[in-house]
């Protein structure tokens, strides 16, 4: 059972990596792929903590960090769309700031 679970985790990691490599133009797609990576980390943490019969309170901390990351990313995307009109990563030039 655990080997099938880890096979799915490896498959998810490969698919998320391809998503990050192919859709790197839009900032929203990068943030979505990062959220999938965080979801995979939470699933691996759940498998490890349940396998070792440890306390699952650390998962709540991880979920709080995921929510804070996603809210910060979405607020930055909204500001970027208001200022630039699109969410292309190429229009975000750090030398202008």
VENLINMO-V912948 format. One record per pair of residues at least 24 apart in sequence whose ideal C-beta (glycine too) atoms are under 8 Angstrom apart, sorted by the first residue. I is the first residue (numbers start at 0). J is the second residue. If there is no record, write none. Layout:
# VENLINMO-V912948
[[I	J] [I	J]]
This chain:
# VENLINMO-V912948
[[1	46] [1	50] [4	46] [5	46] [8	39] [8	42] [8	43] [8	46] [11	35] [11	39] [12	36] [12	39] [15	39] [23	88] [24	87] [24	88] [24	89] [25	86] [25	87] [25	88] [26	76] [26	79] [26	86] [26	87] [26	88] [26	91] [27	76] [27	86] [29	88] [30	69] [30	72] [30	73] [30	76] [33	68] [33	72] [34	65] [34	68] [34	69] [37	61] [37	64] [37	65] [37	68] [38	65] [41	65]]
